[in-house]
Amino acid sequence: MQMNQNEKICSAFRQDIELPAIVTQKADAAFEQILSESHKEKDKMKEEQKNTRKKSHKKKVPVWVKATTAAAAFMLLFLGICSANPVLAAKIPVIGRIFSMLQKTSEYPGDYEGYAQPLEDPVSESDEETTAEDPSLTYTQTVGDVTVTLSEVYCNQESLSISMLVESQEPFADKIMKNVDGRQYLSLAASSLFSFRAQDPYVGDKDLEGTFLDERTFAGIWRIRLDSVLVDDSELEKIVAKAEASGEEVVITDEMIRSHTEKLTLPEEFTVEIHLEKIVGDLAEPEKIDWGVSEEELKGMSDEAFQALYDEKMKEYGMDQYPNRAEHYWFEGPWDFTIPVSVNESGNYAVTVEEVNEQGVGLHTINVTPFEVSVDYADGGMDCIPIVFDAQGNRMENGSGDVSVLPIGDHAVNRMTVCICLFDVWKEDLLSHRGEADFLQYVKEKSLYSKELEVPVS
C-alpha cells in the first residue's frame, strides 16, 4: 500500500540520520517542542551580520567587485556550521503543523498556536468538481516531479505568512547552500494578486525560511510584508512611465511618493492568487568561473578590459540570468493557488507618535503584533536607522532585509525606547560599545532623536 504524504515524512523522521561530528557543536532546536528531545543551545553567529546590515535601498557593490570576490564569499558561507539533529518521532502530522514545527527557529519566533489557520482542501463532492475545473482552489499542486503543498496561513496588520511543503522525487538537500547559521533557504519566483489591490500582482519578498525534513522535503514559511502591498502607487507609475517614454530622467523623491501614492486599508477578509513560477536555491558548490587568464593578468587589466571579459563570462555561464546553472538549483513550475485570508487582529497594537524635531527626524507610529515590531520613522532625508530597546533595556535586533522591522522573540515590549541615529554613527561608533552596561544611555546621547513609549500589550 502506498504511503500518504504525512506517513512518508513521519517515516523519514523515524530513521537515524548520520551526521558529521561538527554538527554536534550546534544542535537544531526546531523540533524540540514536538519531539521532546534534549538539545544544545545554538551558537549565535549572526550578530555582526545583522547589526551591520544597511537598508534595502542602499547602493549595491559594483558588479565587477562581486565577480572578483564571489569565490571567497561562497566559501565563507559554505563553511557555516550545520544546524541539525537526528529526528526520531512517532507519527507527527506535518500538514497543518509547520508553524509550530518552525516557531522556535523562525526569524520571527513565538507561539503560533491559535494564530495560524490550517488550509484544508475541499472534501465534498461538489467541491471536488469545482477544484477539477480550477486546480488553483486546492492547496496541493504537482508539476513534474515536484509537489508544493500550502499548509497554513497567518495574517496580521504587518505581514502575511504562509507555510508550505516542497517535495521532490529527487534528493536536493545536499545541493542547497548553507548560510553562516547552517540554515538553508529557498527563494520563490512568485507573484501574488491581492483581491483588494487593483494593481499588478505584488512580486516582493521571496525568501522561504525553514528546514529540510529529509533529503527530498523542505518545510518553510513564506513571509510577505504588507507595507508595500498596502500602497496604491499606480499614479506614480504612470508619471514615471510617461517621463521615460519622453526620454526624461526620473528621480523619485519622498515628496513625489507622498503626493502620488495612496495608502490602502487592509480588509478583514480577502483572497490571494499565488503564481509560483520557480523555486530556487543557491548551489552549495557553485560552478567555478574559468577566466582564461592568470590572476596577475586580471589584476593588470584596465577597468574597460575587465568589464568586457566579465560580460563575456557572465553570458558564457548564463550568470546574466536568474536563475542560472552556475549559481542555482531550481524547480520549474508553475504552481498556482488561490487562498482565503482572514486578518487576525489579536495582539495587534499601534502607538501613534507623529513627532518630528527641527532636523526632520522623529517617529510616526509604532506597530506591534505578537511576533514583530514595526517602526515608521522620519529620517529627515539622511541615512538613518532606528535602534530599539525593550522594557529591560536590551537592544532588539532587526529582521533580515529591513532595519525598521524587529522580531519580538523573548523581548518584553510593553515599554520600548526608540532611538534614530545616523547609520555611519552606528557603524563607526555605537557598534563597538555593545554589551556595555550603559549602552542604552550611550545610544540616546549619540542619536538625533529618541523616545520612550508605553505599549498596552496584554
Secondary structure, 3 states (H helix, E strand, C coil): CCCCHHHHHHHHHCCCCCCCHHHHHCCCCCCHHHHCCCCCCCCCCCHHHHHCCCCCCCCCCCHHHHHHHHHHHHHHHHCCCCCCCCCCCCCCCCCCCHHHHHCCCCCCCCCCCCCCEECCCCCCHHHHHHHHHCHHHCCEEEECCEEEEEEEEEECCCEEEEEEEEEECCCCHHHECECCCCCEEEEEEEEEEECCCCCCCECCCCEEEEEEEECCEEEEEEEEECCCCCEECHHHHHHHHHHHHCCCCCCCCHHHHHHHCEECCCCCEEEEEEEEEEEEEEECCCCCCCCCCCHHHHHCCCHHHHHHHHHHHHHHCCCCCCCCCCCEEEEEEEEEEEEEEECCCCCCEEEEEEEECCCCEEEEEEEECCCEEEEEEEECCCCEEEEEECCCCCEECCCCCCCCEEECCCCCCCEEEEEEEEHHHHHHCHHHHCCCCCHHHHHHHHCCEEEEEECCCC
